[in-house]
Amino acid sequence: MSIKIIGLLLLLSAAIPALAETNQTLFCCRNPIRIFNESEIVNLTPLFQWWKQQAGGKPGTTAEADYAEANRPLSAWKRVMGVKVRQTEYAWVMNAEVAASPTTRTNERILLQHPPTAEEQRYDNLKPLPDEYNRQITNDEHTYQADLKAEQAVEIRAKTDVRSWGWKTRLRANGYDQQAKEERAAADTALNDEKQTQQALERTQKELDAIPSVNGQYQVDCFALETGRNSQGLPIFDPGEVASTNAP
């Protein structure tokens, strides 16, 4: 990518206001800057703002709805939402819901160029982790409780022996103390591991929640431009390449 294009991307990125996510299901309103043919840049921020306003607004009259549709920015772009059926060399075949507005949509089989393969892979990598973390948390909790009980049992034996004041019990006193310390250290280790695993679980769940999915399967949810049809008559949509300046 040329220095000129990178500079323009940075200017566009700086000019984009921070948009509050009033509706967390609007995954489509991410990554506003798209690139086509390595040089053509499109900024979808006006469309994002319009879509959020329409999705979160109160139902109006037919005239108001018509007026809003007539003044929709970037009207050639449509929201594409659905799951991958199969993958070709250059695109995904999808069963998709294609929406021109929050209230106008159709169900179609489409081809999606520049599919979000990296995000899909990230979702697939993250998906099994919560179950693994929860199992680890359960194991750590069991270990922690068992080590505490073991420490308490040692302390009880030590107190019982002290009452006899025999020379053999006094010799065992130091051993009891060391054993109790070891059980406490093991309990502390299990508790620390449990806390760290809980933090990892929360981070993973937060990242998963930021990726669109349905019934445990990655779901595409983005705005894309319809660019034509293939030889079988399937409509072709292209979201463009996501610019690196979209990254936080």
N, C-alpha and C positions, 0 to 999 in steps of 0.2 A: 504494500500500500504506500502511495507516495506521501511525502512530507506535507504537501498541500492538502490532501484529503484528511490526514491525521489532524492537522491544524483546524480544519473546518469541523471535524467531529468534536474536538475539544470545545470549540465555540458553541456549537449546538448544545452540547451537554451542559455547559455552564448556564445557558439561557433557559434550560428546562426547570420550571419551578417544582419543588417537592410536592408530590401529590399524596394526600392522605388516603389510605386504603379504607374507605368507608364500608366497602363490601368485600370481605376476604375471599369470596368465591370468584371475584373478577380477576382470575389469573391472566386473562387475555391482556389486561392493561399493564404489561411489563415490557421492558426493553423497547423503548420508543424509537430508538434510532436504528434503522435498517439500511443495508447496503445491497445494491443490485449491480451486477456486472463490474464489480470491484471499484466503481467510481460514483455511481448514482446513489445519492443519500436521500432517504425519506425520514421525516420526523413525524411520528404518529401521536405526539402529545395532544394536539387539538382533538383528535378522534377519541383518545382516552378520556379527556375531560368531558366531551359531549356524551360518551357512552355511560360514564358514571353518573352524570346528571340525569340522564333518561332512566337508567336502571334504578336510581334511588328516589326519583321524583314521584309525586302523587299523580294518579291517572287524571288526564285532562279531557277536554272535548276533542271530538274528531278533528276539528279545525286546528286546534293546538297541536295535535299529533301530526297532522299533515304539514304544518308549518315547521315543526321540529325536524321531520324527515327531509323536507326541502332544503333545510339549512344545515344538514349533516355534513361535517367536514370529511374529506377523503372518502367520498361515497363509494368508490370502487373497491374499497377494502371491506372484507366481511369477517365476522368472527367464525372461526372453525373450531369445533369442539367434538372430540370423539376418540376412538381407540384404533390402534393399528390392526389391520387384518393380516397383512403380509408386507414384505419389503422387497422392492425391486432394486436394481443397481443404483438408481438415482432418486428414488422417491418411496414414500409409504403409500400403500393402498389403505384407505380408511373408510369405515362407516361413520359418517360425520353429520353433525347438526350444523347447518350453515345459516348464519343469521345476518341480516342486513341492519337490524336494530334489535333492541332487547325484546321486542314484541313480534318481530317478523322473522320467521325461520322455516327452513325446510330440512328434510332428512335426505341425504344423498350419499352415494359412494363416490369418493374422490381420490385424486392423486395429490399428495402433498410433497412438493419439492423442498429442498433444504430442511428436512425434518429434524426435530430436536433430539438427535441420537444421544448427545452427551448428557442431557437432562434425564432421558429415559434410563440410561445406564446408571446414572447417579441414584435414581429412584430404586432401581433393582438392587443396587449395592446396599442401600440403606434399609430396605424393607425388612430383611430378616433380623436386623440388629435389635429392635425393641424386645423381641421375644428372648434373644440371647442375654440381653442386659437384665431383663426381669428374672430369668433363671439364676443369673449370677447373684443378683440382689437377694433372692430367696436363700441361696446357698450360703452367702456371707452372713445373713441374719441367723440361720441355723448354727453356723460355726461360732458366731459371736455368743449366742445364748449358751451353747455347749461349753465354751471356754469359761464363761462366767460361772456356770454351775461347778465346773471342775475347780476353779479357784476357790469358790465357797466351800467345797468339800475338803480341800486341803486345809483351809483355815479352821474348819470344825475339828479335823483330826489333830491339828496342832494344839488347839485349846484343850481338847480332851487329854492329850498326852501331858501337857503342862501341869495338869492337876495331880498327876502321879508323882511328879518331881523325881522320877528315877533317873539314874545317870545315863541309861540308854535313851530315854526320851529326850533328855537334854541334848544328846548328840544328834538326834534326829531333827531338832528345832531348826538348825541352819538349813537342812535339806528341805524342810517344809517351806521355809521362807523363800528359798530359791525356786522351788516348784510353783509356789503361788505367783511369784513374779513372772515366771515363764507363761503361766496360764493367762495372766493379765495382759502380757505383751501380745500373745496370740489373739486374745479378744480384741485388743486395740487395733491390731493389723486387720482383722476381719471387718471391724467397724469402719476403718478408714477406706478400705476397698469398697465397702458397700456405699459410702458417701460418694466416692469418685465415680462408681458405676452409675449411681443415681444421676449425677451431673451429666455423664455421657448420654444417658437415656434421654434426659430433658433436651440436650442439644440436638440429638438425633431426631427426636419427635418434632422439635421446632423446624428443623430442616425439611422433614417429610411433609409437615403441614404447609410448607411454602411451595410444594410441588403438586400440580394437579394430578389426581388419581380417582379411580372409581372401582370399588370392589377389589382392591388390592392390585389393580393394574394401572400402569401409567396412562394418563389421558392427555391428549393434545388439547390445549386451550389457548388459541392465539389469533391475532388478526393476520389475514393473508390476502393477497391480491390474486384474483382469478385471471389466468393468463391464456386460457384457451381450453382445448379438449384434445385427448389423445385419439389414436386410431379406433379405439373401441367406444369413443363417445364420452369417456369419463372426464368431468371437469378437472382442470389442473389448477391448483392453488400454490402460491409461492409467498411465504412470509419474509423472504429475503434473508440475508445473513445478519445475525445480531452483531452490532458493533461492540467492540471491546469497551468503549466508553460507557456502555450501559451497566457494566459491572459496578457493584458498590465499592 
